C-alpha cells in the first residue's frame, strides 16, 4: 500500500518478486513503459474472469492506481466502479482486516478524484460523501483527505 505514496520506488527495493503487483509497481517506478503495459494488459485480462467481490481491495486499489498513473484513468475508474459497487457482496470478515478496509477507503478516494476529473460529478460526490461519512472523525493525518472529499461532495464543514 505504500507504492502510491512513493510513486512505486519502494517496490524497487523488494528485488525480484513473484507478486504481480510488485512487478507492476517496479515497472512503473523504473519507467519501463512496455513492461508496465504488458503486465497491466495481462492483469486486466485476468480480471474479466473473476467476480469483483473475489478480489481483495488492496489488489484492486493498487491495480487501479497503476492504471490511472499510466494514463488509463477511464479503465481505472471502471475497475474501481465494479469493485465498489460489489461492496455489499464482499465478506465482512475481509473488511475487518486493516489493509483491506484501508484499501477500500483509498479506492473510494481514488474513485472520487478520477470521477471528478472525468466529469462524472454525481458519482464523484457519492463516493466522496461515503469517505466523509466513514472518515469524518478519523485521525488528524487523514483530515486533509476528508477535507478534499468534503469539497468534492460539496459538504459544508461543521467546524
C-alpha positions as CSV (number, residue, x, y, z in Angstrom):
1,X,0.0,0.0,0.0
2,X,3.0,2.3,0.2
3,X,3.7,2.4,-3.5
4,X,1.3,5.2,-4.3
5,X,3.0,7.3,-1.6
6,X,6.4,6.7,-3.1
7,X,5.5,6.5,-6.8
8,X,6.4,2.9,-6.8
9,X,10.0,3.4,-5.8
10,X,9.5,1.5,-2.6
11,X,8.7,-1.6,-4.7
12,X,12.1,-1.5,-6.4
13,X,13.7,-2.2,-3.1
14,X,11.9,-5.6,-3.0
15,X,14.1,-7.0,-5.7
16,X,12.8,-9.9,-7.7
17,X,9.3,-10.9,-6.8
18,X,6.6,-13.4,-7.8
19,X,3.9,-10.8,-6.9
20,X,2.3,-9.3,-9.9
21,X,1.5,-6.1,-8.1
22,X,5.2,-5.7,-7.0
23,X,6.3,-6.3,-10.6
24,X,3.8,-3.7,-11.9
25,X,5.0,-1.2,-9.3
26,X,8.6,-1.9,-10.2
27,X,7.9,-1.4,-13.9
28,X,6.2,1.9,-13.1
29,X,9.0,3.1,-10.8
30,X,11.7,2.3,-13.3
31,X,9.7,3.8,-16.1
32,X,9.6,0.6,-18.1
33,X,6.5,1.5,-20.0
34,X,6.4,-1.6,-22.2
35,X,6.7,-4.0,-19.3
36,X,4.2,-2.0,-17.3
37,X,1.7,-2.1,-20.2
38,X,2.2,-5.8,-20.8
39,X,1.7,-6.5,-17.1
40,X,-1.4,-4.3,-17.0
41,X,-2.9,-5.9,-20.0
42,X,-2.3,-9.4,-18.5
43,X,-3.8,-8.3,-15.2
44,X,-6.9,-6.7,-16.9
45,X,-7.5,-9.9,-18.9
46,X,-7.4,-11.9,-15.7
47,X,-9.9,-9.6,-14.0
48,X,-12.5,-10.4,-16.7
49,X,-12.6,-14.0,-15.4
50,X,-13.2,-13.0,-11.8
51,X,-16.1,-11.6,-9.9
52,X,-15.3,-8.2,-8.3
53,X,-16.0,-9.4,-4.8
54,X,-13.4,-12.1,-5.3
55,X,-10.6,-9.6,-5.5
56,X,-9.1,-8.0,-2.4
57,X,-9.4,-4.3,-2.2
58,X,-5.7,-3.8,-1.7
59,X,-5.1,-5.5,-5.1
60,X,-7.9,-3.6,-6.8
61,X,-6.7,-0.3,-5.4
62,X,-3.1,-0.9,-6.4
63,X,-4.0,-2.0,-9.9
64,X,-6.4,0.9,-10.4
65,X,-3.8,3.4,-9.1
66,X,-1.3,1.9,-11.6
67,X,-3.8,2.1,-14.4
68,X,-4.6,5.7,-13.6
69,X,-1.0,6.9,-13.3
70,X,-0.1,5.1,-16.5
71,X,-2.7,7.1,-18.3
72,X,-5.8,4.8,-18.3
73,X,-8.0,6.9,-16.0
74,X,-11.2,5.6,-17.6
75,X,-10.1,2.0,-17.2
76,X,-9.1,2.6,-13.6
77,X,-12.5,4.3,-12.9
78,X,-14.3,1.4,-14.5
79,X,-12.4,-1.2,-12.4
80,X,-13.0,0.8,-9.2
81,X,-16.6,1.1,-10.0
82,X,-17.0,-2.6,-10.4
83,X,-15.4,-3.3,-7.1
84,X,-17.0,-0.5,-5.1
85,X,-20.5,-1.5,-6.5
86,X,-19.8,-5.0,-5.3
87,X,-19.2,-3.9,-1.7
88,X,-22.5,-5.4,-0.5
89,X,-21.3,-8.9,-1.6
90,X,-17.8,-8.6,0.0
91,X,-17.3,-10.7,3.1
92,X,-17.4,-8.6,6.2
93,X,-14.5,-10.6,7.6
94,X,-12.3,-9.4,4.8
95,X,-13.2,-5.8,5.5
96,X,-12.3,-6.3,9.2
97,X,-8.6,-6.6,8.1
98,X,-6.9,-3.2,8.4
99,X,-5.2,-3.5,4.9
100,X,-8.4,-4.3,3.2
101,X,-10.5,-1.7,5.0
102,X,-7.9,0.9,4.3
103,X,-7.6,-0.1,0.7
104,X,-11.4,0.1,0.3
105,X,-11.3,3.6,1.6
106,X,-8.4,4.6,-0.6
107,X,-10.3,3.1,-3.6
108,X,-13.2,5.4,-2.7
109,X,-10.9,8.4,-2.6
110,X,-9.3,7.4,-5.9
111,X,-12.6,6.8,-7.5
112,X,-14.0,10.2,-6.3
113,X,-10.9,12.0,-7.7
114,X,-10.9,10.2,-11.0
115,X,-14.7,10.6,-11.5
116,X,-14.4,14.3,-10.7
117,X,-11.6,14.8,-13.3
118,X,-13.6,12.8,-15.9
119,X,-16.7,14.9,-15.4
120,X,-18.7,12.3,-13.6
121,X,-19.6,14.6,-10.8
122,X,-22.6,12.7,-9.4
123,X,-20.5,9.5,-9.0
124,X,-17.7,11.6,-7.5
125,X,-20.0,13.1,-5.0
126,X,-21.4,9.8,-4.0
127,X,-18.1,8.2,-3.1
128,X,-16.6,11.4,-1.7
129,X,-19.6,11.6,0.6
130,X,-19.0,8.0,1.7
131,X,-15.4,8.8,2.6
132,X,-16.6,11.9,4.6
133,X,-19.2,9.7,6.5
134,X,-16.6,7.0,7.3
135,X,-13.5,9.1,7.9
136,X,-15.1,12.3,9.2
137,X,-13.9,11.6,12.8
138,X,-10.6,9.9,11.7
139,X,-7.1,10.7,12.9
140,X,-5.7,14.2,12.1
141,X,-3.4,12.6,9.4
142,X,-6.5,11.7,7.4
143,X,-8.2,15.0,7.7
144,X,-6.7,16.6,4.6
145,X,-8.2,13.8,2.6
146,X,-11.5,14.2,4.4
147,X,-11.4,18.0,3.6
148,X,-10.7,17.2,-0.1
149,X,-13.6,14.7,-0.2
150,X,-15.9,17.2,1.7
151,X,-15.1,19.7,-1.1
152,X,-15.9,17.1,-3.8
153,X,-19.1,16.1,-2.1
154,X,-20.0,19.8,-1.6
155,X,-20.4,19.3,2.1
156,X,-20.0,22.2,4.5
157,X,-17.7,21.6,7.4
158,X,-19.5,21.6,10.8
159,X,-16.4,23.2,12.4
